[in-house]
């Protein structure tokens, strides 16, 4: 048993070390003065929701994110706690992308390395690639594909999502998200579902508070049952 646990920890450490190495290489390409311009964000939330599904078993989450850019290239790192049933763990992400300017919109293309480390269950590493159309500062449409998606037991994952934010006044915003996620070739089952979110945001540029309502309708293929998950969450972000 101890040998198995040690191998599990060693494997996870090797993968995480690879992610850190990639992030270090990304940061080296930035001039020294750009390093100091990088932005940190700390978030505390009542529930960590991804595509409308809780990643923390409807429990609170603490997250940290680092972002930086030079010209049209950006890089980021992300850390969050996780919980799957009674098993807790951590998520580590490292990504890089590029913004391409067009006359009518901006194109965002990038990739994200993700490691989900659980204390009891098998850890998962996967690569996610995405492309998005940014029509305005507040309107976007994204397509994302991930191979060996950790959350769904080795299946492949493709999703599209539309995001819209409305300015109510200087500090208050309203947001709307609509997405469709398709998981396939999973060892457990094939599933596809729609999800949407309504949000009310107070933002003073240094910190923001968001009240969000998510609704997810998961439909299993070849199964008439529907599994719906509704969530009301509160999110606090602080930027420094």
N, C-alpha and C positions, 0 to 999 in steps of 0.2 A: 504493500500500500504506500509506504513512504517513498519507494522508488518511483511509483507512478506519479505521486504528487510532485516530486522533485523534477521529473521529466516535464510535467505539465507547466510548472513554473518556469523552467529553463526555456521551453518552447515559446511561452508567452513573452519572456524577457527578450529573446532573440528577435521576435517579430517587432516588439516595441522599440528595440534598439535600432532596427532597420528604419522605422518611421522617424525616429529622432535624427538619424543620419541624413535622411532625405530632407528633413526640415532644415538641418544645419547647412546642407548644400544650397538650398533655396535662399537662406539668409545671407550666404556669402556673396551672392550676386548683387546684393543691395549695397550701395555706398554707405559708409559709416554714418553719415548724417541722417540717412533714411532710417537706420535702426532706431534712433531716438524718436522718430515720427510715428513709429508703430503704435497701434491702439489696442488697449486691453479692455475687455468687458467681463464683468462678473455678474452672473444672473442667479437669482433665487426664485424658485417657482413651486407652486403647490403640486404640480404634476408635470412630468416631462413627456410631451406628446410628439410623436413623429408620424406623419401621415394620418393623424386622427387616432392613433393607437398609443396607449400609455407604455413607456419604456421603463417605468418605475413602479408598476403595479398600483397606479393611482396614489403614489406617495411622493413627498417633496424631492426636489433635485437641486443640487448646487453645481454650477457650471462656470468654466473659465474659457475665454476665447481671446486669441491673439491674431490680429490682422495687420498687414502691411502691404504697401504697393509702391511701384516705381513705374511711371508712365502708365501703360495699360495692363501691366502684369501685376498680379496680387498673389499673396500667399497667406495661409491661415493655419492655426492649430486650435484644437478644441478638446476639452476634457469634461466629462459628466459622470455622475454616479448612475447605476442601472439597478433594476431589480426584475427578475423573471420568476414568478411564483414566490417561493421563499428564498431563492438564491440571489445574492447581491453581487455587484461587480462594478466595473468602470469601463467607460468608452473613451478611446483615444483616437482622434482624427488629425490627419495632416493633409493639406490640400494646396493646389496651385492652379491658377487660371489666368485668363487673358480677356480683356474687353476690346472688341473691335468696333470702331465707329462707322456707321453708315448714315446716309442722309436722313432716313426716316426712323431709324432705331439703332440700338446698340446690341451687339451679339456677345454673350457671355459664354465662354467655353472653358471647361476645366475638368480636373480629376481630384478624387478624394480617397486617401488611404484610411481605412477604418479597422480598428481592432476593438472587439468586445471581449473583455476579460472577466470571467465569472469565477467565483471561488469554488463552486461545486460542479457546474456544467462544463461542457467542452467549450473552449475559447474559439472565436471565429475571427478570421481576417478576410476582408474583401476590398476590392477596388471598385469605386463608383465613378462613372463618367457622366457629364451633364452638358447641356447646351440650353441657353435661354435667350429669349428676345425681350429686351428692355425697351418698351415703347415710350415711357416717360419715367420720371423719378418714382412714380407710384404705381406703375402698371407693368406687369411682367408675365411671361409664359415660359415654362421650363419643361424639358424632357430629360429624364434621368434613367440610367440603366446600371444595374449592379449584378455582377456574377458571384455566385456563392454567397448570397446575402445572409448575414449572420442571424438576423431575427427569425428567418423562416426556414431553418434547418437545411441549408445547402442549396436551396432553390434559387432560381434567377428572378430578378425583380425589375420591372419597368414601370415607370409612372410618368404622368403629365400633371401639371398643376398650373392654375391661373391665380395670380395675386393682384388685388386692387386695394389701394389706400385712398381715403377721401379726407381732405382737410376740412375740419369743422371750424376752427379758428386758429390762433397763433400756436397754441399748445395742445389742442385736442384733435385727435384723428380717429377715424373709423376704418376698419379693415375687413376685407372679405377674401377668403381663399376657397377654391374649389379644385379637387384633385381626383384622379383615377389611378389606382394601383393594381397591377397584375403580377401575381406571383405564380411561377410555373416551374415544372421539373423539380419540385420539392420532394424530399423523401417521405413527407407526411401527407401532403395534399396540395391540390392546385386551387388557388383562390384569387378572386378579383373583387374589388369593391370601390365604391365612391366615398369620398369624405369631404367635409366642408367645415369652415370655421368663420365665425363672426367675432370681431374684436373691437373694443373701445380702448383707446390709448391716450395717456397723458405723457407728453414728451417735452422736456425743457432743454434738450440737447446733451446735458450732462447725465441725466438719468431718466428713465421712463418706467411707467407702470401700465400694465396691460391686463384687462379682464377679457378672457376669451371663452367662447362656447364652441366645442367641437362635436360633430355628429358623424359617426362612421357606420356604414351598413356593409358588413362583410358577408358575402354570399359564397358558400362552398360549392364548387362545381359538382354536378351529379348528386346534389343534396338539397332538398327543398327548404331546409332550415335557413334562417337568416340570423346572424349574430350582430346586434346593434350595440354600439357603445357611445354613450353621451357623456361628455366631460365639461365641467366648468372649472377653469383654472385661473390663477392669479400669478402674474410674472413681473418681477422687478429686475431691471437692468441698470447697472452703473458703469459708466465709461470713464477711463482715465488713461 
